[in-house]
Structure formats: C-alpha cells, structure tokens
Amino acid sequence: MYRIFPYGILKEAYGTAVDLHDHWDSYRGRAPTRWLRPATRAGAGVTIAKPGRYEDGWTFISSLFDGDVGLRLIGPDGRTFHSWRAPYLDLWSPAERAMLRSPLYNWDVGIMGAVLLPDASVIFTFNNGGLVKLDKCGRVLWKHPYLTHHSIFRSEDGTFWIPGAKPLIPLGQPTNLDPLVAPFIEETVLQVDAQGTILRELSVPKLMLQNGLESILLANGVTETVNLTEDYTHLNKVAVLQSADAAAFPLFKAGDVLASLRNLNLIFVFDPITQKIKWYQVGPWLRQHDPRFTHDGRISVYDNHTDNADGRRFGGSRIVSVDPSTREVKVVYAGSETSPFYSDKEGQHVYLDNGDLLISESMAGRIFEVDRHGGIVWEFINRYDDKQVIAETHAYGRFTPQYFQSVGFACEGS
C-alpha cells in the first residue's frame, strides 16, 4: 500500500515471473499465446449468414490472421476481399520502439482501434504502440511513435480523437498531479489532424481534478488518497458529438467529447475548449468499453460486466444505453443461456445502417450481427485451432463499394 522499498523491485520481478510462465511459448516463437483464449463455441470463419437478413457489404476487422497482425475487409462468406499487414517490427525503427514497446515478434503487439477512409487508406493504433496511416497497398503514409491505444474516432472536421498516455511516472518522482502518488500512468485525450500532427493533448486526471471529481478519481477503498494501481483510470474510448446529432442532446453541443474510464466504471462528456465536464455517470456498467452517441439522443455502452467468472456471476456482457437527461438505462442486447455473450475486456459495437448491431465479442474471437429483435443473422469466429480462438478480434463497421470513391484495390504484386 505504501510502496516502501523494495516494493518496485519485487513487483517487477513478480510480474516478469508470471509473464514468463504464461507466455513462454510466445517468447520462444512457438505460439502467439497472448492472443489465445479457449473456444466457447464450435465453428470457424462465417458460421451464420442468413440471406436477406444481414446488412450487405464487407466487414472491416483487425486481429491476428495466419500469424500476421493486420486489418482485413471480409465478405459475408468470410473470404478476404482486401488486407493490410501491420508488422510492428518493420514499421518502427529500434529508436522508435524504445519509445513505445520492444517486442520480440510482430504478434506481441496488437491493433486496438482503426478507421477505414474512402480512399482505402487506414489509420490505426497499436496497443500502446503508436499511430500509423497506411495507403491501400500497405505503404506507410505517416506514423507517430506515441503511446496511443484502444480507439480512433473520426470527426466531421477531418480530425481524429484518440486515447493516449505519457510514459509511466516512476516511483519517487515528483508530479504536478497532487495528490496522486507515483508510479502511475497519466492518460491523455489526443486530437490529431489528417497528417498525424497532434493538435491538442488533454490530461485526463487534470481534467477530473479541476472539475471536482477527486472523489471518483481516488475511490480506491482505503483511507489514504493514493492510487493502488499504475493504470488507475484506463481511458479506452474518446468520441465527439457530431452536428447532425447535436439537437438530440439538450445537455450538450456539437464538438463535446465523450470519454470512458474503464477502471472507474465512469463515462463523462466534456467541452474540449473550456475543459468543463458537463455530465458524468458511474455504472451500472462494469469495466465498460466503446461508449458512443446515438442518433436518438442516448449514449450506447458496451458493458463488459466483468465478473472474473467467465460471465457466470453477473450474466455476461451486454449492450446498454443511457439517456443523459433522465439517466434512464435500458438493455439493448444481452446474451442467453443458449447463446452466451461475454468479453471480460475490450469489445466494440457498431449500429449499422439497417438498424442491426455489429458486436465484437473480442476476447472470444467472435464478431456477430444481431437484428432489432435480438436474433443473430451473421457470425464470424476467428479460430486458431481445435480448442482455441484468436482474441482481440475487433470489427469497426460494414462497408459497401459506394463508400470508396470508385478507388481500385489492386496493388503491385497482388
């Protein structure tokens, strides 16, 4: 609790021992163990595709495919229409990797957020491993060796909003974030332009402290006002209210920013200019991800409902929505005994044009589409072998040829 010497040394040694035990095969280059989870259902590839019921188009996903980290557009039958490789070790120089992470293999760092643009270029962030833009053929257009993570939101003004973080503040180092005690990670909200230049960087703990939310920031269950973990906020999503939807949200205005702090079960909305938090709510979601403004004036949340019991204790994950004005919460989708849905961490959900919901059950290696009645009309499973699936599988949307400005996807050597 008080981090008395040799706390830091013992903590690091213990973490290293656990990591070696759990991922020895990964260090030896034998298997991507960090990606693997026990399979929760049968099948591989597209296992459900009900004709005429799912939304047409290609699904844009990121994961590990055939031992290669990357992004793909897959058709309704699961076949790959186009792909972008993302070899971490090739994208970053040794000096850049020292600023980010220093993996042994490309599979050691996964993609956590991505945007597909109309010219078929992609912008994506590795897990605390930098921001990259590739053209349609996988050539680097620009890159930024910053500790970005989790998500990317494309705003109507052409900028991108991304969770970021500063390097770990080590034990004993003074900070300007009193009463927080090092070591800890100061997370930030980044606004980046189309060329990858950082336009704005806002400190999440500073934002909370200056808005009087110290009681939530320091809700650690002990009498001392110290943080009990280096990752005490865990920012995992930033989104911006667009002008087309602003009228549906009387408490907010276009340009206001929505943020999710997983480790505090907190989502909040703030004005990035004045840095005033206009609204916040803790729960009923538990270790949530991917909140987003919806057209009907609600905020939709991927409620992981993490229970450390494979979803058995609290009934699994669910998609919920909240009305910011009334705080009324309703369940949009939840699994069942016959069709369970549970991802203890990560996860995405996208409302499709036809009203269906595209859900990434990320840690189960599964993506599925449900209609307005909760029926599953399409499903994809990213299987590794007979017993395991590839986790950290994310879907970011469904795209038709009309989206791509008549660009061709052919590349030299393809």
Secondary structure, 3 states (H helix, E strand, C coil): CCCCCCHHHHHHHHHHHHHHHHCHHHHCCCCCHHHEEECCCCCCEEEEECCCCCCCCEEEEEEEECCEEEEEEECCCCCEEEEEECCHHHHCCHHHHHHCCCCCCHHHCCEEEEEECCCCCEEEEECCCCEEEECCCCCEEEEECCEECCCCEECCCCCEEEEEECCCECCCCCCCCCCCCCCECCEEEEEECCCCCEEEEEEHHHHHHHCCCHHHHCCCCCCCCCCCCCCCCCEEEEEECCHHHHCCCCCCCCCCEEEEEHHHCEEEEECCCCCCEEEEEECCCCCCEEEEECCCCCEEEEECCCCCCCCCCCCCCEEEEECCCCCCEEEEEECCCCCCCCCCCCCEEEECCCCCEEEEEHHHCEEEEECCCCCEEEEEECECCCCEEECCCEEEEEECHHHHCCCCCCCCCC
